Amino acid sequence: MPDLKGKVAIVTGASKGIGAAIAEKLAASGAAVVVNYAKSASEADSLVRRIRNGGSRAIAVQADLSQPAEAEKLFQRAIKEFGRVDVLVNNAGTYEFLPLSGIQEDHYDRLFNLNVKGLLFASQQAAAAFADGGGSIINISSVVSVSPKPNASVYSATKAAVDALTKSLAAELGPRKILVNSILPGVTETEGLHASPASDNFRSYALSQTPLGRIGQPQDIAGVVAFLASDDAKWITGQLISVSGGLQ
């Protein structure tokens, strides 16, 4: 297991799904964890209790990262509680699949405001907060960033933007020992998948196209995040890492 003792990590959108699995994995590896949520207070509080019951430190902080000022509030609270920040996991995001004929401006704004603008300004706060020893920004992207699917033009564009930001920020922040990488999950078993009207179609597609023959689990993503957050990954930056069971 990666050794994250002494590190403080912020995980955005961490109340459930992939974010919750990441927060638990980082805590189990020794990090103090800030569980960010926008609306799901009860789920975030429950996650914090689980982490604390396991002997690690954690707090829940509400912040809607589609609003840049909320990112500043999130980091201020983290530093007040734990004194520093070493890792930012940009997991908060939203998705909606529509054909071109059904796209309205509010669909575009909703996806870009959180998936891209929110990530950018959270990363800005992280770069300002990291100490001289550097830090790690880990962006949760998607395989659709490099292999867009029908009816997902706006969502795919947001994730392609995430990957472009990853590479640009890695080049810009590298001299400060700040690592920036993207993880590209495939179809993953989460509450969001279960709630989707197209859940059965997503599952069938993923099973037919994934060489490892199963749907991804949040823990599959969390393990890679924990590695990237550790000192074992200190020579890795600017990378787009597919964690999808071979799904393209």
N, C-alpha and C positions, 0 to 999 in steps of 0.2 A: 504494500500500500504506500502511496506517496506520502512523504513527510511534510506536513504543512504547519507543524508546531510553531507558534509565534506569529503566524500570518493572520491578517484580517481580510476577509473577503466580503464583498457586496455582490449579491445575486439578485438581479432585477426580475420581476415577474416570477417570484419564487414560491408563491403560495400553493401551487399544485403542479402536476405534470412534470415535465423535464426540469423546470426550475427547482421544484421541491426535491427531486432526486439529486440534483447537483448540490443544493444546500446541505442535504444530509451527508453526501459523500465527502464534501469539503470539511464538514464538522467532524466526521469520523476519522478523517486524516489529520486532525489536530487544529484546524483553523477556527477562529472565532468568525461567526457568520452573521451578516445583516440580511435578513429576509425581507426583501421589498415586495410590496403588493400595491395594487391600485384600488381594488374593491373587496377582495376576499379576505376580510379581517379575521374571520373565525378560522379559516383554513391556515392562514399565516400564524396565528397564535397557537394552533394545534401543532404545527410543525416546530415552532420554537420550543414548545413543551417537550416534544420528542427529542429534540437535540439536547436540551438541558438534562433530560432524564438519562441521556447517554453519557453525560459528564462533560459536554462541551458548552461553550458560551454562544449565545445567540440572542438577537433582538429582532422584532418585527417593526418595520417602518413603512408607513403609508406614503406613497408618492406616485403621482400620475406623470410618467416620464414623457408623455406627449407634450407636456408643458416644461420648457427648459428650466424655469425657476424651481421646479420641483426637484430636479436633479441636484441643484445646489443644497436644498434642504436635506435631501437624503445623505449627502456626504457630510454635511455639518453634524448631523445626528450620529453618524458612524464614528466620526473622529471624536466627538464628545464622549461617546460611550467607550470606545476601545483605543483611542489615542492615535490611530493611524489607519491607513488603508494600503493593502499590498496587491489585492486582486479585485478586478471588476469582471463579472460575468454578465454580459449584455444578453439576457435571455428574454426580457419583456418584448412581446410582439403580438400581432393580431393577424388574422387571415380571413379572407372571404373570396370565394371563387365565383366569378361572373363572366359570361360571354361579353365580347366587345359591345354588343348592342345594348347590354344592360348596365354598363358602367356609367355612374354619375360622379359628379365632382366630390361629393361627400365620401364616396367609397375610396377614391384616390387619396383624399386628404387624410382620412382615418388611418389608412395603412402606412402612408409615408410619414405622417406625424409621429407615430410611435416607432415603427420599424427602422426608420432612417434618422429622422430628426432627434428622436429620443435617445437613440444609441450614440449619435454624434455628441450631443451635449453632456451625456453621462460620461463619455470618454474624455471630454474636455475637463470635467471635474476630476476624473481619476488622474489624468496627467498632472494636474495642478497639485493633487493631494499626495502623490507618490513621493517617497523620500529619495535621497540621493542614490540609494541602492537600486532604484528602478522599481519595476512592478510588472504586472501581467494583465492585459485586457484580452478577454476571450469572448468572441462574438458568436452567438448561435444563429447561424444562417440556415441554409436548406439546400438540398440537392437541386431544387428548381432554379437556383441561381445560375447553374451551369447547364441545366437540362430542363428548360421551361416546359410546362404542360399546357394543354388547351384549357381555356377558361380561367387561367391564372396569370394573366398578363401583368396586372398591377402588383400582385403579391410577388411574382417572380422578379419583377423590376426592383422591388424593395430589397430583395435578398441579393440581387446582383450589385446593388448599390452598397450593401453591407460589405460584400467582398472587396469592392473597389476601395471603400474606406479602410478596410483592414490592411490592404497592401500599401496604401498611401500613408497611413498613420504608422505602420511598421517602419517605413523608410524614414519618416520624419522624427519619430521618437526613439529609434534605435540608439542614437548617440547618448541618450539618457538612460540606457539599459532598460527601456520599457518595451516589453514584448507584446505584439498584437497578432492574434491568429483567429481564424474562423473555423468553426466546426459546422459541417454540412450534414445534418441528419436526413434520413429518408422518412418514410411513413413510420410513425412511432405511436405506440399504445398509450394514449393519454385521455383525460376527460374530454378534451376538445375533439379528439377523433370520435369518441363515443357519441358526442352530442351532434356531430355533423349529419345532416340528412343523407350525405353521400358516403357515410361510414363504410357500408358494405362494399361499395365500389372501390374505395381507397384500399381496403383490406385485400380484396380480390386482385387488384392490380399489383399491389406490393408483393403478395405471395407469388404471383406468376412471374415477376420480374427480379426478385431478389435471390441471388445465387445461394445464400445461406438458408433460404427456405422458411423464414419466419418474419413476423412483424417485429420491428425494433421496440425495445423497452427503454424507459427513461434511464435506467441504470446503465445501459450501454453507452449513453451519451455522457453520463456523470463520471464514469471512470476515466474517460479521455480528458474531460475538463480538469479533473484532479491532477492528472499527470502534467498537463500544460501549466497548471498553477504552481507546480513544484519546481524546485531547483534542478531537477533532472531534465527539465525542458529549457534550460537557460540558453541553448544554442538554436532555438527554434523560434522564428518570427516571420511574419508575412505569409503564412501558409494557409491554404484552404484544404482542410482535412475532412474528407468524406467519411462519415461514420454511419453507414447505411446498409451494411450486410452485402455490399456489392451492387445495390440498386443504383442505376444511373439516371 
